[in-house]
């Protein structure tokens, strides 16, 4: 990993400054707003060279593998593709957003490994959204995962809040339901 000072998690500020060679990892339960946030950030920052292709989504990778983004039976192939695409984007020196739940420690370690091998900056954005709101949002989606999955995710997320500060992220930010308006400042040169 690039030699940079590691940070403790901070409540979300309105501006996050990141180098172009950054992997922005979104972490949170289903229904916490990660994918919506990613699309909004890309739209808001198109003038900085962010495109819809800046987002590497595990759901999209799952759909590419089997035409069904909810098919959990293809997770191994899905995440092989997910990490392959992220790695190839890093070889092109482009800003990349990893959109998955990232609730498992091994999933975050694997992403940090890619960051280290490619000399990127690692930024983890934690979506600390109340489970009841996630369930409400989930019920409004075409592809619902259900309240039991969100409850399970919420338990995993509490462990992430304890573990993430010790995992080696260059930047760590917490986003709650009141702090959804975030601006990225992407530096053109490191």
Secondary structure as GFF3:
##gff-version 3
##sequence-region A 1 190
A	DSSP	beta_strand	10	11	.	.	.	ID=ss1
A	DSSP	beta_strand	15	19	.	.	.	ID=ss2
A	DSSP	beta_strand	22	27	.	.	.	ID=ss3
A	DSSP	alpha_helix	34	44	.	.	.	ID=ss4
A	DSSP	three_ten_helix	46	48	.	.	.	ID=ss5
A	DSSP	three_ten_helix	52	54	.	.	.	ID=ss6
A	DSSP	beta_strand	55	57	.	.	.	ID=ss7
A	DSSP	alpha_helix	58	66	.	.	.	ID=ss8
A	DSSP	three_ten_helix	72	74	.	.	.	ID=ss9
A	DSSP	alpha_helix	75	91	.	.	.	ID=ss10
A	DSSP	beta_strand	96	99	.	.	.	ID=ss11
A	DSSP	alpha_helix	105	117	.	.	.	ID=ss12
A	DSSP	beta_strand	121	127	.	.	.	ID=ss13
A	DSSP	alpha_helix	131	139	.	.	.	ID=ss14
A	DSSP	alpha_helix	147	163	.	.	.	ID=ss15
A	DSSP	three_ten_helix	164	166	.	.	.	ID=ss16
A	DSSP	beta_strand	171	175	.	.	.	ID=ss17
A	DSSP	beta_strand	183	187	.	.	.	ID=ss18
###
